[in-house]
Amino acid sequence: MPDTELLYARDAYLRAFDAHVQEVTSDGGVILDRTALYPTGGGQPHDLGSLTWDGGAASVSDVRKDGARIVHRVEGDLPPVGTAVHGEIDWPRRYALMRYHTALHSMSGVIYQLYGATVTGGQMYTDRARMDFLLPDLSADRLRQIEERTNELLAEGHPVSIQFLPRAEAFEIPDLIRTRVNLIPESVQEIRVVNIEGVDQQADGGTHVANTREVGQVHITGSENKGKGNKRLEIVLRDG
Ligand SMILES: [Zn+2]
């Protein structure tokens, strides 16, 4: 069975698409030949949406990765194998997650530029996000600096580009080495790179806005000690 073509990986702004049903799993998961629906991964929650076809309709309640294929969990009718379906994405939800994803990468760039601190994890929601990083000393002063510098950069309007690089080439980029590109399994020969120009560059599978101006402004709502020098920041976005 061929891999699912990941339409969202090349065009994050694709809200609707057409595809064919390749398989329906024994527990009712729908596998398409291509999809614009993002599966849970990399701290970004899955999309919601709908599938419609001649004589049927279903809403998509969960999207997960299974190896190189994407499984859509649906509520409603089940499309038979071979059916041509039309997919639509819950766009307000996805766009909020894109803004939060680019916000976290921008902050990650700022924290590295200011303090040489590296990020250890992140989680996005539609109305907030959090990020974990290694920084023993996180004073109120530093929190203010992080917020200010991030907001300056966001307002400057840096373009966000997606590139697919051969593994060897990606391994030469310092930003990618810092964010541990080497942990990507050797079977992956093409590395997807999200470059917030002049701010941050990471190997990443998520969906991002096209320009930092779309993020708006970041507000740090809380910080927490997670032990062993690990810190956690919570943010919300406001329109810029
Ligand atoms: Zn990411």
Residues whose N, C-alpha, C, O or C-beta is under 5 A from the ligand:
A	BS01	ZN	G42 D204 G206
